[in-house]
Amino acid sequence: MDLALSDEQRMIVEMVRRFVAEEVVPLEDDLDPDADELPAELLAPLIEKTKAMGLYGLDTPPEYGGPDIDLVTRSLIAIECSQHRAGLYAPCYYAFGGARQAQMFEATEPQKEKYLYPMLAGELKAFFALSEPSGGSDPARAIQTRAVRDGDDWVLNGTKLWISGADRADYGLVFARTGGPGRGGVTCFIVETDWPGFKVRRIVHTLRSAKYATEIQLEDLRVPHENILGEEGGGFAIANDRLSRQRVPYAAECLGVAIKAHEMAVEYSQLRETFGATLSSRQGIQWMLVENEIDLRSARLLVLDAAAKADRGESFRTESAIAKLVAAEAGGRVVDRSMQIHGGLGVAKDLPLERWYREIRIRRIGEGPSEVQKHVIARDILGAGLR
Ligand SMILES: Cc1cc2nc3c(=O)[nH]c(=O)nc-3n(C[C@H](O)[C@H](O)[C@H](O)COP(=O)(O)OP(=O)(O)OC[C@H]3O[C@@H](n4cnc5c(N)ncnc54)[C@H](O)[C@@H]3O)c2cc1C
């Protein structure tokens, strides 16, 4: 495994690190500690800067005007651009653009005209609705939302739960059952949020204080047949592809905040004195820092290994499950230890640690809980026969 960075990757990492430290972190001093969005007048200049760096729309292919950056470099960028207060919720507040619903690149040309291009231009926002009250870990079996063909339309009925950003979106990808049980019976529909029958029933408040997850109700929602994304019955393949690709930068973001938390803990331990000596002189504290270092180095290797396999065009399903599992779990431990070293300051909103502590906890559940990642890895070890 060769994880030596190229000169170009090193230059990009340096550029993004400077951008975050000089352009993003100072803005946050004037924001609410739980702010999850930037006012348009603050975001616009950031976007101009990422465009000037050639980094706007990271995962966007060149035919759509994007740089289509490889997954290793995107992971390195994700590590850097999560290192600010809102870094786990909104890494650099989306200044780097990107499709976010990357499966829209599989859309038909009319679908692209109507939904993809405006999304890439930042004019439309989209959500992704797979999970339901009946379960999110095993959606192929759990999906109960039904779509029934009626002439040129499909009529959707059901409830979606935990859907991020549906209250602020213009359209979304909704997965519904069009056939029998299991994977082949699920279809993906492009649904507009102002259509009759679409309702955001409530915001689901979580330990993340920003508005985030929603519950959606679909009641006799009519969706034109031409709004199927991909094939009828092919929804699950679309969902899965997205989840495997997303998992690696998602893991990298956990690593990013953990690196920053550790740096803060190292610095603080060298300044703070108790009982006549610095915290860093105590073996109890040194060992916490050592454990942080080991967690960070092992998670970084696993994240970059998964990304490198994806870039080589090799199967990386197991590697991305391992990377996501280790980065979310190890990242959580590092933030926790770093908070402890800061004492009372660790839990105060004066520092970003308490926000990262809450938000990284969600990462052990979102995009597939840790136990489900273990289930994926066990299937690889024991064979596909494992249910
Ligand atoms: C803040 C937030 C935002 C989210 N955003 C979105 C979104 O935008 N779109 C979307 O579609 N979904 C979203 N989700 C849903 C998320 O993907 C699901 O919560 C997750 O997949 C788990 O599903 P569940 O909550 O139904 O738990 P369940 O599937 O009921 O699982 C419960 C627990 O059981 C355990 N478990 C499950 N399977 C196994 C197994 N095989 N072996 C051992 N243990 C197991 C795990 O510990 C798991 O946490 C979001 C969730 C949160 C919390």
The ligand as an SDF file (V2000), in Angstrom:
LIG
                    3D

 53 58  0  0  0  0  0  0  0  0999 V2000
  -29.1270   12.8630   12.3740 C   0  0  0  0  0  0  0  0  0  0  0  0
  -29.4420   11.8010   11.3640 C   0  0  0  0  0  0  0  0  0  0  0  0
  -29.5380   12.1220   10.0020 C   0  0  0  0  0  0  0  0  0  0  0  0
  -29.8930   11.1500    9.0570 C   0  0  0  0  0  0  0  0  0  0  0  0
  -30.0500   11.5010    7.7380 N   0  0  0  0  0  0  0  0  0  0  0  0
  -30.5740   10.5920    6.8620 C   0  0  0  0  0  0  0  0  0  0  0  0
  -30.9070   10.9610    5.4970 C   0  0  0  0  0  0  0  0  0  0  0  0
  -30.6890   12.1090    5.0740 O   0  0  0  0  0  0  0  0  0  0  0  0
  -31.4840   10.0440    4.6880 N   0  0  0  0  0  0  0  0  0  0  0  0
  -31.7410    8.7630    5.1120 C   0  0  0  0  0  0  0  0  0  0  0  0
  -32.2740    7.9800    4.3180 O   0  0  0  0  0  0  0  0  0  0  0  0
  -31.4300    8.3690    6.3820 N   0  0  0  0  0  0  0  0  0  0  0  0
  -30.8580    9.2460    7.2680 C   0  0  0  0  0  0  0  0  0  0  0  0
  -30.5470    8.8650    8.5550 N   0  0  0  0  0  0  0  0  0  0  0  0
  -30.9010    7.5340    8.9980 C   0  0  0  0  0  0  0  0  0  0  0  0
  -29.7250    6.6360    9.3330 C   0  0  0  0  0  0  0  0  0  0  0  0
  -29.1200    6.1890    8.1630 O   0  0  0  0  0  0  0  0  0  0  0  0
  -30.3190    5.5210   10.1970 C   0  0  0  0  0  0  0  0  0  0  0  0
  -30.6140    6.0610   11.4850 O   0  0  0  0  0  0  0  0  0  0  0  0
  -29.4040    4.3690   10.3460 C   0  0  0  0  0  0  0  0  0  0  0  0
  -29.2390    3.7170    9.1150 O   0  0  0  0  0  0  0  0  0  0  0  0
  -29.9510    3.3660   11.3740 C   0  0  0  0  0  0  0  0  0  0  0  0
  -31.2940    3.0610   11.1310 O   0  0  0  0  0  0  0  0  0  0  0  0
  -32.3350    3.0690   12.3670 P   0  0  0  0  0  0  0  0  0  0  0  0
  -32.1680    4.3490   13.0880 O   0  0  0  0  0  0  0  0  0  0  0  0
  -33.6750    2.7560   11.8520 O   0  0  0  0  0  0  0  0  0  0  0  0
  -31.8540    1.9170   13.3180 O   0  0  0  0  0  0  0  0  0  0  0  0
  -32.1750    0.3540   13.1570 P   0  0  0  0  0  0  0  0  0  0  0  0
  -32.0270   -0.0630   11.7540 O   0  0  0  0  0  0  0  0  0  0  0  0
  -33.4510    0.0710   13.8350 O   0  0  0  0  0  0  0  0  0  0  0  0
  -31.0030   -0.2600   14.0340 O   0  0  0  0  0  0  0  0  0  0  0  0
  -30.9320    0.0070   15.4600 C   0  0  0  0  0  0  0  0  0  0  0  0
  -29.5990   -0.4490   15.9850 C   0  0  0  0  0  0  0  0  0  0  0  0
  -29.5230   -1.8590   15.8610 O   0  0  0  0  0  0  0  0  0  0  0  0
  -28.1800   -2.2560   15.6720 C   0  0  0  0  0  0  0  0  0  0  0  0
  -28.1060   -3.1330   14.4890 N   0  0  0  0  0  0  0  0  0  0  0  0
  -28.7440   -2.9970   13.3030 C   0  0  0  0  0  0  0  0  0  0  0  0
  -28.4300   -4.0090   12.4670 N   0  0  0  0  0  0  0  0  0  0  0  0
  -27.5660   -4.8140   13.1420 C   0  0  0  0  0  0  0  0  0  0  0  0
  -26.8630   -6.0070   12.8290 C   0  0  0  0  0  0  0  0  0  0  0  0
  -26.9600   -6.5990   11.6190 N   0  0  0  0  0  0  0  0  0  0  0  0
  -26.0690   -6.5610   13.7910 N   0  0  0  0  0  0  0  0  0  0  0  0
  -25.9450   -5.9900   15.0050 C   0  0  0  0  0  0  0  0  0  0  0  0
  -26.5860   -4.8460   15.3540 N   0  0  0  0  0  0  0  0  0  0  0  0
  -27.3680   -4.2670   14.4400 C   0  0  0  0  0  0  0  0  0  0  0  0
  -27.3430   -0.9920   15.5360 C   0  0  0  0  0  0  0  0  0  0  0  0
  -26.7170   -0.7160   16.7740 O   0  0  0  0  0  0  0  0  0  0  0  0
  -28.3820    0.0690   15.2270 C   0  0  0  0  0  0  0  0  0  0  0  0
  -27.9560    1.3590   15.6900 O   0  0  0  0  0  0  0  0  0  0  0  0
  -30.1280    9.8290    9.4860 C   0  0  0  0  0  0  0  0  0  0  0  0
  -29.9930    9.4840   10.8630 C   0  0  0  0  0  0  0  0  0  0  0  0
  -29.6520   10.4590   11.7850 C   0  0  0  0  0  0  0  0  0  0  0  0
  -29.5360   10.0670   13.2430 C   0  0  0  0  0  0  0  0  0  0  0  0
  1  2  1  0
  2  3  1  0
  2 52  2  0
  3  4  2  0
  4  5  1  0
  4 50  1  0
  5  6  2  0
  6  7  1  0
  6 13  1  0
  7  8  2  0
  7  9  1  0
  9 10  1  0
 10 11  2  0
 10 12  1  0
 12 13  2  0
 13 14  1  0
 14 15  1  0
 14 50  1  0
 15 16  1  0
 16 17  1  0
 16 18  1  0
 18 19  1  0
 18 20  1  0
 20 21  1  0
 20 22  1  0
 22 23  1  0
 23 24  1  0
 24 25  2  0
 24 26  1  0
 24 27  1  0
 27 28  1  0
 28 29  2  0
 28 30  1  0
 28 31  1  0
 31 32  1  0
 32 33  1  0
 33 34  1  0
 33 48  1  0
 34 35  1  0
 35 36  1  0
 35 46  1  0
 36 37  1  0
 36 45  1  0
 37 38  2  0
 38 39  1  0
 39 40  1  0
 39 45  2  0
 40 41  1  0
 40 42  2  0
 42 43  1  0
 43 44  2  0
 44 45  1  0
 46 47  1  0
 46 48  1  0
 48 49  1  0
 50 51  2  0
 51 52  1  0
 52 53  1  0
M  END
$$$$
